[in-house]
Amino acid sequence: MELNGTFGNLGLEGDEDLKFLLAGSNLVKIRSNSWKKHRFYKLQEDCKTLWHDSNKTFNKNPTFSIDNIESVRKGRQSEGLKKHTEPGEEDQCFSIIFKDRKKNLDLMAPSKEEADQWVKGLEKIINSISNLNRQQESEHWIINCMRKADKNKDNMMTLKELKHFLRDINVEVNDAYAEEIFKKCDTSNSGTLEGSEIKHFYDLLTHREEIDVIYGKYAQTEGQMSSRDLLNFLLNEQRESVTVDDAHKLIDKYEVDETAKQKKHMTKDGFLMYLHNEEGSIFHPAHKNVYQDMNQPLNHYYISSSHNTYLMEDQLKGPSSTEAYIKALMKSCRCVELDCWDGANGEPVIYHGYTLTSKVLFRDVIQAIKDYAFKTSDYPVILSLENHCSVEQQKLMAHYLISILGDALVTKPLGNTMPTKFPSPEELRGKFLIKGKRLNKLDTSFTNNNTLEADTVSEEDEAADCKENGQKPKSKKSKIKLAKELSDLVIYCKSVHFSGFEHAKENQAFYDMSSFKESKAFNLAETSGTAFIHHNMDKLSRIYPAGSRTDSSNYNPVPMWNVGCQIVALNFQTPHKEMHLNQGRFLPNGFCGYILKPEFQRSLSSQFDPISLTQGPWLKRKTFHIMVISAQQLPKINKDKEKSIVDPLVRVEIYGVPADNASKETRYILNNGFNPMWNEKFQFDINVPELAMVRFVVEDYDTASQNDLVGHYCLPLTSIQNGYRHVPLLTKRGAVICSAGLFVHLMLMDAQ
């Protein structure tokens, strides 16, 4: 195994754009009108790292990993480039957007051609890396770590380099063991490992005992798995409804040995490839695409929703940015919030009122929303307006909404007659809905006596709450003057005050919707769960975090989904457990931002209450067996400390109705983040599987302080595949950790 030659792994040998990046070129890094510096950027030989020269004496290694890039945007598409470059420089500009909180990297090339080559080249590498399967990723990662350890770049490994390498891949071994491995592989007794010796070392290192055991049990034909053996495995272990044809397809797809493939056999390498791909993943491949009925009324779905969408950080002094909207929309968020205030020069702005958060122009936000709303999902986006503007600036808001969003903006009810229920996500594909105050009833849009010009309406609860955060107390019954132009754009999401479930049932139309502060919503869910569910059967409810959460923390969204609330708004910029649950909830159904609620939350005859759990179709008692077997290639948490090694443990958490909430964890394993093995079994009793979420958490055990998060993964119980499965792991911010994963055995069975 050579330590060079990454192109082969990525399938990009001889690519001209790649050669260009490896040679590097001068670019201008842009931070402000006065800060524009020439920097030389080039791709490193590993094809995974970008290097640039730096004037900072403390920055000894000015590089960043391609893995950390979320996307590359051509042109002046970032706020920085729009502000600090000229329209005539559009073709030379591009931005690198990172997955974490790191600021965008805004760059300008000397020519359009060079800018194009940078964008094309980077996109090719990002796509190639994301298309590697987990087995290839794992090899790619190990080879890169080996290359890093090969300090003098001679394609050989000394014992000292081997020890460095083991520490890099998160394994602490004593010197005697390291020497033992080294001697075993150094068959030429040269004191270095090279060529086939490195390959031997790699094979020893990546050997997976647990796979040997499983494969050995089913490989009953000449020491290999025949298609019949594989079928037995798929039926008995994976509990899949498959035929021998399906087994043949897997062999054709994953077997690497041509002789075995011709015999319709699967070798251990082919078996490992199968386990590392989507058929062997915990997440059901059929749920990767839109698979639910998208023709039900809008209120029959959970809708991925964001609170204070404009904020990049906290809600007292954090920056407001169009970038925050782009990030949320690219994560399939389908309801974004706009806090609108009068700005200078008659231009409405968006920011968190009465705080030090920065301001961003309303028109810039609408343009960004228009540009990015439907890149990840085609389904409708709701713009939730929290309106504090004067009538004049409201008229300008209406003008921008109409002129920028164009035909995509819903400005009248679908059809020619007054509707009695919501249209479906399918009917609203590619459309924008405005949520806000309206001066009159919706049926006036079908008559000509719609003469109101502007009038006062009571301010929405949240708009009033916003002024109560210890800044400017104001009565809940505060009034705002509303411009007719803006009022007329509110069609299916008219904001009204909530005065109780009975009052809503008797007096409100289906399009009248209320926003609930979390404390009120949680109280209603606990005391009137069934009534709340019935309310949500024909109306929309929006829940938002308390104003006291100045650090932009979040409440647990699960109890709100349990009572059928659709728009459970969270601070997308705060990457903790609550956002992990949100990401897991919306992972299935093509990650489109809409999940169809269970039948018992849509049927008028339902008497479901998540807290008291009476008998009903929702009670489908299951026993969930999990065996946490092993983990592979966990990342180092403390990268600054060279000798820091992870002591991993795994926790399995269940979130659902209160009776189902549970958590169990393994022991921790000392000094091994590369291939720790637990083989620990857990059992969970589940009452309402359709509402249950499963979250895997890997932590670095610490006796003295709180454990650090290594990685996590969350998904609905209904999207889990039985049997031996690999579980991908995500960073705190929700990005996939390329080579890391858990290996588990799962079995969901009817309770005895």
Secondary structure, 3 states (H helix, E strand, C coil): CCCCCCHHHHCCCCCHHHHHHHHCEEEEEECCCCCEEEEEEEECCCCCEEEECCCCCCCCCCEEEHHHEEEEEECCCCHHHHHHCCHHHHHHEEEEEECCCCCCEEEECCCHHHHHHHHHHHHHHHHHHHHCCHHHHHHHHHHHHHHHHCCCCCCEECHHHHHHHHHHCCECCCHHHHHHHHHHHCCCCCCCEECHHHHHHHHHHHCCHHHHHHHHHHCCECCEEEHHHHHHHHHHCCCCCCCHHHHHHHHHHHCCCHHHHHCCEECHHHHHHHHHCHHHECECHHHCCCCCCCCCCHHHEEEEEECCCCECCCCCCCCECHHHHHHHHHCCCCEEEEEEECCHHHCCEECCCCCCCCCEEHHHHHHHHHHHCCCCCCCCEEEEEEECCCHHHHHHHHHHHHHHHHHHECCCCCCCCCCCCCCCCCCCCCCEEEEECCCCCHHHHHCCCCCCCEEEEECCHHHHHHCCCCCCCCCCCCEEEEEHHHHCCCCCEEECCCCCHHHHHHHCCCCEEEEEEHHHHHHHHHHCHHHHHHHCCCCCEEEECCCCCCCCCCCCCHHHHHCCCCEEEECCCCCCHHHHHHHHHCCCHHHCCEEECCHHHCCCCCCCCCCCCCCCCCCCCEEEEEEEEEEECCCCCCCCCCCCCCCEEEEEEEECCHHHCEEEECCCCCCECCCCEEEEEEEEEECCHHHCEEEEEEEECCCCCCCEEEEEEEEEHHHECCEEEEEEEECCCCCEEEEEEEEEEEEEEECC
